[in-house]
Amino acid sequence: MSVTAAAAAVVFLAVAVLSAREKARQRDREISLIRGRDLPPPRETPLSQGLVDLVAVAGGIYLSLIMVASFVGYELPQRVAFLNGEIDPIAAVSVVLALVEPFVSRLIAHE
């Protein structure tokens, strides 16, 4: 790697970090302006945390399936007809696996 490329990478990384930091500060300012002093801070509920976990697990499964299909060289259809619409088959499988995962984990833990 040349010195110029290394310097460009360092500058890019520094700008990315500063940009993310500034974006977080702007978000905090906007939230404090919207919230004011009248509203209490948001609370996590078991349902909201469960939905966050479900989306995170489904996203991880989706990315893993995409990488495996790409590595193996398997061509997948972009859309599949389902009921009255079309869906991404990998996304559907990911969501189904994420929905089933807690129950499978419970079964495995009890054995």
KOLTIVEX-48218 format. One record per residue (C-alpha): residue in one letter; x, y negated, z. Coordinates in steps of 0.5 Angstrom, whole numbers, plus 500, padded with zeros to 3 digits. Example, Ala and Ser with C-alpha at 12.3 -4.5 7.8 and 13.67 -1.06 7.14 Angstrom:
BEGIN
a|525|509|516
s|527|502|514
***
This chain:
BEGIN
m|500|500|500
s|503|493|498
v|504|488|503
t|498|484|499
a|493|489|500
a|495|490|507
a|494|483|508
a|487|483|505
a|485|489|509
v|487|485|515
v|483|479|513
f|477|483|511
l|477|487|517
a|478|480|521
v|472|477|517
a|468|483|518
v|469|483|526
l|468|475|526
s|461|476|522
a|458|481|526
r|460|477|533
e|457|471|530
k|451|475|528
a|450|478|535
r|450|471|538
q|445|468|533
r|440|474|534
d|441|473|542
r|440|465|541
e|433|467|537
i|431|472|542
s|432|467|547
l|428|462|543
i|422|466|542
r|422|469|549
g|423|463|552
r|422|463|560
d|415|466|560
l|416|473|557
p|419|479|561
p|425|482|558
p|423|488|554
r|422|495|557
e|424|502|554
t|419|507|555
p|419|514|554
l|415|514|548
s|420|508|545
q|426|512|547
g|423|518|544
l|422|515|537
v|429|512|537
d|432|519|538
l|427|522|533
v|429|517|528
a|437|518|529
v|437|525|529
a|433|525|522
g|438|520|520
g|444|525|522
i|440|531|519
y|439|527|512
l|446|525|511
s|449|532|513
l|444|535|508
i|446|530|503
m|453|531|504
v|453|539|504
a|448|538|497
s|454|534|494
f|459|538|496
v|456|544|494
g|454|541|487
y|447|542|488
e|442|538|484
l|436|536|488
p|430|533|485
q|429|525|487
r|422|526|488
v|417|532|489
a|409|531|489
f|406|532|496
l|398|531|497
n|397|525|493
g|404|522|493
e|411|523|492
i|416|524|497
d|424|525|498
p|425|533|499
i|431|532|503
a|428|526|508
a|422|531|509
v|426|537|511
s|430|532|515
v|424|529|519
v|421|536|520
l|428|539|523
a|428|533|527
l|421|534|530
v|422|542|531
e|429|540|534
p|427|539|541
f|423|545|542
v|428|549|539
s|433|546|544
r|428|548|550
l|428|555|547
i|435|556|547
a|436|553|554
h|432|558|557
e|435|564|554
***
